[in-house]
Amino acid sequence: MSSYYLIYNSGQGPEGWRLLVQELERHGHCVLTPAFDVNRTDEGLVYHAETIVEALRRSGFQSLDVVIDSARTAMISISWAV
């Protein structure tokens, strides 16, 4: 099955993915929805990229198949394989 990494926009949070996460997991997929520190919104791209990479490291995922960003912003492509 596939591994999904779901990134929310600043107005949502990981809970906004709840229904999609339930459906994906019901079909046997692995899903990761990391939480960003809402008090650090001015940190910029580096902070967010580091948060994503650290969540991937802690997840134990061996690979990452799909990245979905709920914001209508530029998407950073991350190649992840252990």
Summary of the structure (lengths in Angstrom):
residues: 82
radius of gyration: 12.5
end to end distance: 16.6
largest distance: 36.9
contacts: 181
relative contact order: 0.28
helix: 41%
strand: 17%
